[in-house]
Amino acid sequence: MHQLLLCTCPDQNTADNIATQLLNEQLAACVNILPGIRSVYRWQGQIENAQEHLLLIKTHDRHYAAIEAAIKKLHPYQIPEIIAIAIERGSKDYIKWIDTCLQRD
């Protein structure tokens, strides 16, 4: 099944590095980088407020483990946000395009 993965990054450099790595390894077909989001969250008993960049990663679920490993390797956070959402429906042409961009198993 195709997936949209979400990952927040603390800065543009981290977002660019992760996106580039995922594309170079053909683990993702496309990574949108949405700068300037504000995250409010609880960390170590405190309410935190941070400016972040959100990655929207288009892929297939067979690549999830490799993507998670790559993000954990490149990301400065102790526990980076990595959330997968199933793509239940989408343009057939776009879904086919995603497949053409990903490495074959």
Backbone as CSV, one residue per row, in Angstrom:
resi,resn,N_x,N_y,N_z,CA_x,CA_y,CA_z,C_x,C_y,C_z
1,MET,0.846,-1.186,0.000,0.000,0.000,0.000,0.883,1.238,0.000
2,HIS,0.467,2.244,-0.691,1.197,3.508,-0.729,0.938,4.275,0.560
3,GLN,1.933,5.078,0.941,1.846,5.806,2.200,2.298,7.246,2.032
4,LEU,1.774,8.084,2.913,2.250,9.440,3.114,2.856,9.454,4.509
5,LEU,4.150,9.713,4.592,4.819,9.768,5.889,4.997,11.220,6.290
6,LEU,4.818,11.481,7.576,5.005,12.813,8.140,6.237,12.796,9.029
7,CYS,7.054,13.832,8.906,8.234,13.963,9.746,8.514,15.449,9.931
8,THR,8.597,15.903,11.180,8.954,17.291,11.436,10.457,17.388,11.646
9,CYS,11.020,18.498,11.181,12.460,18.751,11.280,12.686,20.128,11.921
10,PRO,13.787,20.291,12.641,14.018,21.553,13.336,14.465,22.700,12.431
11,ASP,14.972,22.381,11.212,15.496,23.436,10.349,15.504,22.969,8.888
12,GLN,15.757,23.921,8.001,15.751,23.649,6.564,16.846,22.667,6.177
13,ASN,18.013,22.788,6.774,19.132,21.915,6.435,18.799,20.453,6.725
14,THR,18.253,20.182,7.891,17.859,18.812,8.239,16.797,18.301,7.272
15,ALA,15.803,19.126,6.986,14.731,18.739,6.057,15.298,18.428,4.675
16,ASP,16.180,19.288,4.178,16.790,19.072,2.864,17.629,17.796,2.839
17,ASN,18.414,17.571,3.893,19.272,16.382,3.942,18.457,15.092,3.930
18,ILE,17.402,15.060,4.730,16.566,13.859,4.782,15.865,13.646,3.439
19,ALA,15.290,14.695,2.885,14.588,14.578,1.600,15.538,14.079,0.509
20,THR,16.711,14.666,0.443,17.684,14.283,-0.585,18.117,12.836,-0.424
21,GLN,18.371,12.421,0.797,18.792,11.038,1.048,17.705,10.048,0.627
22,LEU,16.463,10.333,0.988,15.361,9.429,0.634,15.176,9.339,-0.875
23,LEU,15.348,10.457,-1.572,15.223,10.449,-3.025,16.420,9.747,-3.674
24,ASN,17.630,10.009,-3.181,18.822,9.353,-3.735,18.762,7.835,-3.597
25,GLU,18.187,7.364,-2.492,18.074,5.922,-2.261,16.813,5.331,-2.892
26,GLN,16.038,6.154,-3.589,14.776,5.758,-4.223,13.807,5.124,-3.222
27,LEU,13.799,5.672,-2.006,12.851,5.233,-0.983,11.583,6.074,-1.020
28,ALA,11.675,7.255,-1.610,10.530,8.163,-1.740,10.480,8.675,-3.169
29,ALA,9.263,8.916,-3.646,9.083,9.483,-4.978,9.133,11.006,-4.926
30,CYS,8.653,11.558,-3.827,8.555,13.005,-3.676,8.545,13.323,-2.185
31,VAL,9.212,14.403,-1.828,9.168,14.896,-0.448,8.854,16.383,-0.512
32,ASN,7.689,16.764,-0.011,7.354,18.181,0.112,7.910,18.673,1.441
33,ILE,8.477,19.876,1.422,8.991,20.489,2.643,8.152,21.731,2.914
34,LEU,7.405,21.684,4.003,6.556,22.809,4.385,7.242,23.551,5.526
35,PRO,7.857,24.707,5.233,8.545,25.456,6.283,7.564,26.256,7.129
36,GLY,8.046,26.658,8.285,7.297,27.618,9.101,6.105,27.060,9.853
37,ILE,6.066,25.758,10.099,4.969,25.266,10.934,5.357,25.469,12.397
38,ARG,4.385,25.562,13.241,4.624,25.716,14.672,4.092,24.485,15.368
39,SER,4.936,23.853,16.154,4.540,22.661,16.902,4.508,22.982,18.392
40,VAL,3.445,22.555,19.037,3.319,22.676,20.489,3.163,21.265,21.010
41,TYR,4.049,20.848,21.900,4.085,19.450,22.325,4.657,19.332,23.734
42,ARG,4.449,18.177,24.319,4.985,17.901,25.646,6.274,17.097,25.472
43,TRP,7.349,17.554,26.136,8.625,16.846,26.097,9.265,16.917,27.478
44,GLN,9.525,15.757,28.046,10.158,15.620,29.356,9.447,16.461,30.416
45,GLY,8.105,16.370,30.406,7.282,17.019,31.416,7.025,18.498,31.199
46,GLN,7.528,19.064,30.116,7.359,20.490,29.843,6.595,20.683,28.532
47,ILE,5.848,21.767,28.458,5.200,22.149,27.210,6.225,22.925,26.378
48,GLU,6.470,22.444,25.174,7.437,23.063,24.277,6.709,23.708,23.104
49,ASN,7.343,24.683,22.497,6.797,25.416,21.368,7.953,25.632,20.401
50,ALA,7.855,25.095,19.171,8.985,25.163,18.245,8.536,25.461,16.822
51,GLN,9.368,26.212,16.099,9.208,26.394,14.666,9.869,25.199,14.000
52,GLU,9.171,24.555,13.075,9.699,23.366,12.430,9.364,23.376,10.937
53,HIS,9.918,22.402,10.248,9.625,22.141,8.840,8.987,20.751,8.779
54,LEU,7.886,20.636,8.061,7.188,19.358,7.951,7.507,18.708,6.612
55,LEU,7.941,17.455,6.663,8.157,16.673,5.459,6.913,15.846,5.173
56,LEU,6.463,15.863,3.920,5.395,14.990,3.434,6.061,14.042,2.441
57,ILE,6.212,12.792,2.825,6.999,11.825,2.077,6.064,10.837,1.389
58,LYS,6.125,10.773,0.056,5.280,9.834,-0.691,6.086,8.588,-1.015
59,THR,5.556,7.409,-0.631,6.298,6.170,-0.778,5.354,4.980,-0.799
60,HIS,5.928,3.799,-0.657,5.180,2.550,-0.540,5.538,1.933,0.800
61,ASP,4.593,1.216,1.398,4.837,0.676,2.747,6.003,-0.304,2.807
62,ARG,6.382,-0.899,1.692,7.526,-1.823,1.726,8.836,-1.093,2.043
63,HIS,8.844,0.242,1.919,10.040,1.030,2.207,10.016,1.680,3.597
64,TYR,8.943,1.429,4.362,8.819,2.121,5.651,10.027,1.892,6.561
65,ALA,10.449,0.657,6.747,11.544,0.365,7.681,12.832,1.081,7.273
66,ALA,13.134,1.089,5.981,14.348,1.762,5.507,14.240,3.284,5.687
67,ILE,13.057,3.833,5.466,12.855,5.272,5.657,12.995,5.626,7.129
68,GLU,12.381,4.845,7.999,12.497,5.114,9.430,13.964,5.084,9.862
69,ALA,14.709,4.094,9.396,16.131,3.984,9.753,16.919,5.193,9.235
70,ALA,16.651,5.607,8.003,17.356,6.759,7.424,17.052,8.040,8.200
71,ILE,15.790,8.248,8.537,15.418,9.449,9.298,16.099,9.433,10.657
72,LYS,16.064,8.308,11.347,16.690,8.237,12.671,18.199,8.499,12.601
73,LYS,18.826,8.089,11.524,20.268,8.294,11.351,20.590,9.770,11.115
74,LEU,19.757,10.461,10.341,20.040,11.830,9.919,19.427,12.911,10.804
75,HIS,18.475,12.549,11.628,17.685,13.521,12.385,18.325,13.827,13.735
76,PRO,18.370,15.096,14.138,18.990,15.436,15.424,18.116,15.150,16.653
77,TYR,16.804,14.971,16.465,15.932,14.733,17.618,16.164,13.336,18.184
78,GLN,16.041,13.216,19.490,16.151,11.925,20.154,15.039,10.984,19.684
79,ILE,13.836,11.529,19.540,12.683,10.760,19.052,12.008,11.576,17.946
80,PRO,12.451,11.413,16.702,11.820,12.188,15.625,10.401,11.692,15.341
81,GLU,9.570,12.623,14.909,8.212,12.257,14.490,8.307,11.500,13.169
82,ILE,7.796,10.281,13.158,7.704,9.488,11.928,6.347,8.800,11.976
83,ILE,5.424,9.302,11.184,4.051,8.789,11.184,3.666,8.420,9.759
84,ALA,3.141,7.229,9.572,2.721,6.766,8.251,1.197,6.755,8.156
85,ILE,0.705,7.308,7.068,-0.730,7.333,6.794,-0.950,6.608,5.466
86,ALA,-1.836,5.648,5.462,-2.131,4.908,4.237,-2.828,5.823,3.230
87,ILE,-2.412,5.718,1.977,-3.088,6.433,0.895,-4.143,5.471,0.355
88,GLU,-5.382,5.709,0.729,-6.467,4.814,0.343,-6.960,5.072,-1.074
89,ARG,-6.794,6.291,-1.540,-7.273,6.646,-2.860,-6.425,7.783,-3.393
90,GLY,-6.212,7.786,-4.700,-5.447,8.858,-5.334,-5.521,8.704,-6.838
91,SER,-5.057,9.710,-7.530,-5.013,9.664,-8.987,-4.212,8.439,-9.418
92,LYS,-4.788,7.621,-10.291,-4.094,6.414,-10.765,-2.766,6.770,-11.418
93,ASP,-2.752,7.854,-12.182,-1.515,8.268,-12.832,-0.455,8.673,-11.810
94,TYR,-0.873,9.367,-10.772,0.089,9.787,-9.742,0.619,8.580,-8.976
95,ILE,-0.249,7.653,-8.631,0.170,6.447,-7.910,1.146,5.641,-8.766
96,LYS,0.875,5.523,-10.056,1.801,4.827,-10.969,3.151,5.542,-11.000
97,TRP,3.101,6.873,-11.029,4.339,7.652,-11.043,5.155,7.376,-9.779
98,ILE,4.502,7.342,-8.619,5.216,7.020,-7.377,5.972,5.707,-7.562
99,ASP,5.294,4.698,-8.083,5.923,3.391,-8.270,7.134,3.441,-9.185
100,THR,7.073,4.269,-10.232,8.210,4.338,-11.170,9.445,4.982,-10.525
101,CYS,9.246,5.736,-9.463,10.356,6.453,-8.811,11.041,5.642,-7.713
102,LEU,10.395,4.573,-7.264,10.898,3.833,-6.113,11.756,2.648,-6.540
103,GLN,12.716,2.298,-5.684,13.552,1.136,-5.963,12.708,-0.122,-5.954
104,ARG,13.105,-1.057,-6.766,12.413,-2.356,-6.833,13.023,-3.297,-5.808
105,ASP,12.217,-4.133,-5.249,12.723,-5.117,-4.279,13.142,-6.390,-4.952
